[in-house]
């Protein structure tokens, strides 16, 4: 039996199955490392423990007491993949992409991406839990979905942001096609009634077509922007995005750009005043070709009184392996973020 969640006519329909998918077995032992391999990391702290969640079979997770030594856990977040995910996304299995996690109103909320590489038939799912340590997550269904040949955006790479003035949750997401999307959510972390997503950032201004084709997909085009993350600091919301191409190991040229706005819904302007919706963005981080070939898919937090930036970098010394980067953020006199 299926139930259908209607969010708006514009936002895609997600098919939600009551039955769950098969339970997977995990026999690998936990191990510790100071240089964890990771893709698309996000971080949270619950009690005295730090957690990192990232792309992997059922969502990879690791823990730490000091943010230096990490224990990679053998069991993923999702030991059972909800049946609605494979109904909604043809070809999706159990390799779950780019989660995000946030604490709001006494509950942890996790969004995650269901997709297949280079195509925009995708969905963003939702889990909730009372505690990260318990690792007991409830399936809350689908937040938003995109369909090939219908939507000019891709429902992956979600990030939650709370409008501090109104205590209202928003969701930002997107990869390629028409770029980064934003929509207001309701108190259940689903799309608010009557709301429609809109584009807030593009790699290039509309109408501009780069001469070089997309080296990773014939379907996604060349609007190479994805992995948004909005971070509130002082009077501004800062929108971090990843430009160019990931997932090619040492050939990756991923890099991070940023803009800012005094309101969650933008417009987000770069340091020169250019709207990110028209191709603006101030370069924030790129590979140095010595330690990192490229770096991207970032997140930013205030944890223990410190502003920190995390992302994955493609190691120049480890054959392009994707590994965790953590850096402190400092702020310029005019309140732009800088890496220490």
C-alpha positions as CSV (number, residue, x, y, z in Angstrom):
1,X,0.0,0.0,0.0
2,X,1.3,3.5,-0.8
3,X,0.4,6.9,0.4
4,X,1.2,10.0,-1.5
5,X,2.5,13.2,0.1
6,X,1.4,16.3,-1.8
7,X,3.5,19.4,-0.9
8,X,2.7,21.7,-3.7
9,X,1.9,21.2,-7.3
10,X,5.3,22.6,-8.2
11,X,7.2,20.6,-5.6
12,X,7.5,17.0,-6.8
13,X,5.4,14.1,-5.4
14,X,7.1,11.5,-3.3
15,X,5.7,8.0,-3.2
16,X,5.8,6.7,0.4
17,X,5.6,3.0,1.0
18,X,4.4,1.7,4.3
19,X,6.6,-1.4,3.9
20,X,10.3,-1.1,4.5
21,X,13.1,-2.3,2.3
22,X,15.3,-5.2,3.2
23,X,17.5,-5.1,6.3
24,X,21.2,-5.1,5.5
25,X,23.9,-6.9,7.5
26,X,27.0,-5.1,8.7
27,X,29.9,-7.1,10.1
28,X,32.8,-4.7,9.7
29,X,34.4,-3.7,13.0
30,X,34.7,-0.1,14.2
31,X,38.1,1.5,13.8
32,X,39.8,4.7,14.8
33,X,41.7,7.2,12.7
34,X,43.0,10.7,12.7
35,X,42.6,11.1,9.0
36,X,39.2,9.7,8.1
37,X,38.2,9.1,4.5
38,X,34.9,10.9,4.1
39,X,32.6,12.3,1.4
40,X,30.1,15.2,1.9
41,X,30.6,15.5,5.7
42,X,28.4,17.3,8.2
43,X,29.0,17.5,12.0
44,X,26.9,17.7,15.2
45,X,27.6,17.6,18.9
46,X,25.3,15.8,21.3
47,X,26.4,15.7,24.9
48,X,30.2,15.3,25.0
49,X,30.4,13.5,21.7
50,X,31.0,14.9,18.2
51,X,29.3,13.1,15.2
52,X,30.1,13.2,11.6
53,X,27.6,11.9,9.0
54,X,28.5,11.5,5.4
55,X,27.8,9.8,2.1
56,X,27.9,6.0,2.3
57,X,25.9,2.8,2.4
58,X,23.0,3.8,4.6
59,X,24.8,7.0,5.7
60,X,28.3,6.6,7.2
61,X,28.8,7.8,10.7
62,X,31.7,8.4,13.0
63,X,32.2,9.8,16.5
64,X,34.9,11.6,18.5
65,X,35.5,13.1,21.9
66,X,38.1,15.6,20.7
67,X,37.5,16.2,17.0
68,X,41.0,14.7,16.4
69,X,40.6,10.9,16.7
70,X,37.5,9.6,15.0
71,X,35.9,6.2,15.5
72,X,34.3,5.0,12.2
73,X,31.2,3.0,13.3
74,X,30.4,-0.3,11.5
75,X,26.7,0.3,11.5
76,X,25.3,3.1,9.3
77,X,22.5,5.4,10.3
78,X,20.0,3.5,8.1
79,X,20.1,-0.2,8.6
80,X,16.8,-0.4,6.7
81,X,16.3,1.7,3.6
82,X,12.6,3.0,3.5
83,X,10.7,1.4,0.6
84,X,9.4,4.8,-0.6
85,X,13.0,5.7,-1.7
86,X,13.2,3.1,-4.4
87,X,9.6,3.8,-5.5
88,X,10.4,7.4,-6.0
89,X,13.9,7.1,-7.4
90,X,14.5,4.5,-10.1
91,X,17.9,2.9,-9.8
92,X,18.5,4.0,-6.2
93,X,19.7,1.3,-3.8
94,X,21.3,1.9,-0.5
95,X,24.2,4.3,-1.3
96,X,22.8,7.4,0.5
97,X,24.3,10.8,-0.4
98,X,25.1,14.1,1.4
99,X,23.1,14.1,4.7
100,X,22.5,17.1,6.9
101,X,21.6,17.1,10.6
102,X,20.2,19.8,12.9
103,X,18.8,20.0,16.4
104,X,15.5,22.0,16.5
105,X,12.7,22.0,19.0
106,X,14.1,19.2,21.1
107,X,14.6,16.7,18.3
108,X,17.4,15.9,15.8
109,X,16.4,16.1,12.2
110,X,18.4,14.5,9.4
111,X,17.9,15.0,5.6
112,X,19.5,12.8,3.1
113,X,19.7,12.4,-0.7
114,X,18.5,9.5,-2.9
115,X,19.7,9.7,-6.5
116,X,21.7,8.2,-9.3
117,X,24.9,9.9,-10.6
118,X,24.4,12.6,-13.2
119,X,20.6,12.5,-13.3
120,X,18.0,14.6,-11.6
121,X,15.4,12.0,-10.8
122,X,16.1,12.4,-7.0
123,X,14.5,12.7,-3.6
124,X,15.4,14.2,-0.2
125,X,14.3,12.1,2.7
126,X,13.8,12.9,6.4
127,X,14.7,11.1,9.6
128,X,14.2,12.2,13.2
129,X,15.6,11.1,16.5
130,X,15.6,12.2,20.2
131,X,19.3,11.4,20.6
132,X,22.3,11.0,18.3
133,X,23.9,8.5,20.7
134,X,20.9,6.2,20.6
135,X,21.1,6.0,16.8
136,X,17.4,5.3,16.6
137,X,15.9,7.2,13.7
138,X,12.3,7.4,12.6
139,X,11.4,7.6,8.9
140,X,9.6,10.9,8.3
141,X,9.1,10.3,4.6
142,X,10.1,12.6,1.8
143,X,10.6,16.4,1.9
144,X,11.0,17.1,-1.8
145,X,11.6,15.2,-5.0
146,X,12.6,16.1,-8.6
147,X,11.8,14.3,-11.8
148,X,13.7,14.0,-15.0
149,X,12.2,15.9,-18.0
150,X,9.9,17.8,-15.6
151,X,12.0,19.8,-13.1
152,X,15.0,22.0,-13.9
153,X,16.6,21.3,-10.5
154,X,18.0,18.3,-8.6
155,X,16.7,17.3,-5.2
156,X,20.0,16.4,-3.6
157,X,22.5,18.0,-1.2
158,X,20.0,19.3,1.5
159,X,20.9,21.7,4.2
160,X,18.6,23.0,7.0
161,X,18.8,26.6,8.2
162,X,16.6,28.2,10.9
163,X,15.5,31.8,10.4
164,X,16.4,33.2,13.9
165,X,14.0,36.1,13.7
166,X,10.9,33.9,13.3
167,X,12.2,30.5,14.4
168,X,11.2,29.1,11.0
169,X,13.0,26.3,9.3
170,X,14.1,26.5,5.6
171,X,15.7,23.9,3.3
172,X,18.4,24.7,0.7
173,X,19.5,22.1,-1.8
174,X,20.6,21.6,-5.4
175,X,23.1,20.3,-7.8
176,X,23.7,21.5,-11.4
177,X,20.6,22.1,-13.7
178,X,19.3,25.6,-12.6
179,X,21.4,25.6,-9.4
180,X,20.7,26.1,-5.7
181,X,17.1,26.0,-4.5
182,X,15.5,27.3,-1.3
183,X,12.0,26.8,0.2
184,X,10.4,27.4,3.6
185,X,9.4,24.4,5.7
186,X,6.7,23.9,8.3
187,X,7.0,22.7,11.9
188,X,7.2,19.0,10.7
189,X,10.2,19.9,8.5
190,X,8.2,19.4,5.3
191,X,7.6,22.0,2.6
192,X,5.1,24.6,4.0
193,X,1.7,24.7,2.3
194,X,1.7,26.8,-0.9
195,X,5.5,27.3,-0.9
196,X,7.5,26.8,-4.1
197,X,11.3,26.5,-4.4
198,X,13.3,29.2,-6.1
199,X,16.8,29.5,-7.4
200,X,19.2,31.5,-5.2
201,X,22.6,30.6,-6.7
202,X,24.0,29.6,-10.1
203,X,27.5,28.8,-11.3
204,X,27.0,31.0,-14.3
205,X,24.5,33.8,-15.2
206,X,21.5,32.5,-17.1
207,X,22.2,32.3,-20.8
208,X,26.0,31.8,-20.4
209,X,27.3,28.5,-21.7
210,X,30.9,27.5,-21.0
211,X,32.9,26.1,-23.9
212,X,34.0,23.0,-22.1
213,X,31.4,20.2,-21.6
214,X,30.6,18.6,-18.3
215,X,33.3,15.9,-17.9
216,X,31.2,13.9,-15.4
217,X,27.7,13.7,-17.0
218,X,26.0,14.3,-20.3
219,X,22.7,15.0,-18.5
220,X,23.6,17.5,-15.9
221,X,24.9,20.3,-18.1
222,X,27.6,22.8,-17.1
223,X,25.9,24.9,-14.3
224,X,28.5,23.3,-12.0
225,X,27.2,24.4,-8.6
226,X,26.0,22.2,-5.7
227,X,26.2,21.4,-2.0
228,X,24.8,24.6,-0.4
229,X,25.3,25.3,3.2
230,X,23.9,28.4,5.0
231,X,25.7,29.6,8.2
232,X,24.5,32.5,10.4
233,X,27.1,34.8,11.8
234,X,26.4,38.2,13.2
235,X,24.0,40.1,11.0
236,X,24.4,37.9,8.0
237,X,23.5,34.5,6.6
238,X,26.4,33.1,4.6
239,X,25.7,30.8,1.7
240,X,28.6,28.5,0.9
241,X,28.4,26.5,-2.4
242,X,30.7,24.1,-4.2
243,X,31.7,25.0,-7.8
244,X,32.9,22.8,-10.6
245,X,33.5,19.0,-10.5
246,X,33.8,16.5,-7.6
247,X,34.1,12.8,-7.6
248,X,37.0,12.4,-10.0
249,X,39.8,11.8,-7.4
250,X,42.9,13.7,-8.3
251,X,41.3,15.1,-11.4
252,X,38.6,16.9,-9.3
253,X,38.6,20.7,-9.4
254,X,36.0,21.2,-6.7
255,X,36.2,24.5,-4.8
256,X,34.1,26.6,-2.4
257,X,32.6,30.0,-3.0
258,X,30.5,32.2,-0.6
259,X,28.0,35.1,-0.6
260,X,25.9,36.6,2.1
261,X,22.5,38.1,2.9
262,X,20.8,39.8,5.8
263,X,17.8,37.5,5.3
264,X,17.5,33.7,4.9
265,X,15.7,34.1,1.5
266,X,18.4,36.3,0.0
267,X,19.5,37.7,-2.3
268,X,22.9,36.4,-1.6
269,X,25.6,38.8,-2.8
270,X,29.4,38.2,-3.1
271,X,32.1,40.5,-1.9
272,X,31.8,42.6,-5.1
273,X,28.0,42.9,-4.7
274,X,27.1,40.4,-7.5
275,X,24.0,38.3,-6.9
276,X,24.8,34.6,-6.7
277,X,21.7,33.9,-8.6
278,X,23.4,35.6,-11.6
279,X,26.7,33.7,-11.2
280,X,28.2,35.7,-8.3
281,X,30.3,34.2,-5.5
282,X,33.5,35.0,-3.8
283,X,36.1,32.2,-3.9
284,X,36.7,30.9,-0.4
285,X,38.7,27.6,-0.7
286,X,40.4,25.7,-3.5
287,X,43.0,23.0,-3.7
288,X,46.7,24.1,-3.2
289,X,47.9,21.2,-5.4
290,X,50.4,20.3,-2.6
291,X,48.2,18.8,0.1
292,X,44.8,18.9,-1.6
293,X,44.1,18.7,-5.3
294,X,40.6,20.1,-4.7
295,X,38.1,20.6,-1.8
296,X,34.4,21.1,-1.4
297,X,31.0,20.0,-0.1
298,X,31.4,22.0,3.1
299,X,29.7,22.8,6.3
300,X,30.2,25.5,8.9
301,X,29.4,25.6,12.6
302,X,29.8,27.4,15.9
303,X,30.9,24.5,18.2
304,X,32.3,25.1,21.7
305,X,32.5,28.8,21.0
306,X,34.6,28.3,17.9
307,X,33.6,28.9,14.3
308,X,34.8,25.9,12.3
309,X,34.7,24.9,8.6
310,X,34.7,21.3,7.4
311,X,34.6,19.7,4.0
312,X,36.2,16.8,2.1
313,X,39.4,17.3,0.2
314,X,40.9,15.2,-2.6
315,X,44.4,14.3,-1.2
316,X,47.4,15.1,-3.4
317,X,49.5,12.6,-1.5
318,X,46.9,9.8,-1.3
319,X,46.0,9.3,-4.9
320,X,43.0,11.7,-4.7
321,X,41.3,10.0,-1.8
322,X,38.5,12.1,-0.3
323,X,39.5,12.9,3.3
324,X,38.2,15.2,6.1
325,X,39.4,18.8,6.3
326,X,38.7,20.9,9.5
327,X,39.8,24.5,9.7
328,X,38.9,27.4,12.1
329,X,37.1,30.4,10.6
330,X,38.1,33.9,11.4
331,X,36.4,37.1,10.2
332,X,37.6,40.1,8.4
333,X,36.9,43.7,9.5
334,X,34.0,43.8,7.1
335,X,32.6,40.4,8.3
336,X,33.7,38.1,5.6
337,X,34.8,34.6,6.5
338,X,38.5,33.6,6.2
339,X,40.2,30.3,6.9
340,X,43.0,30.1,9.5
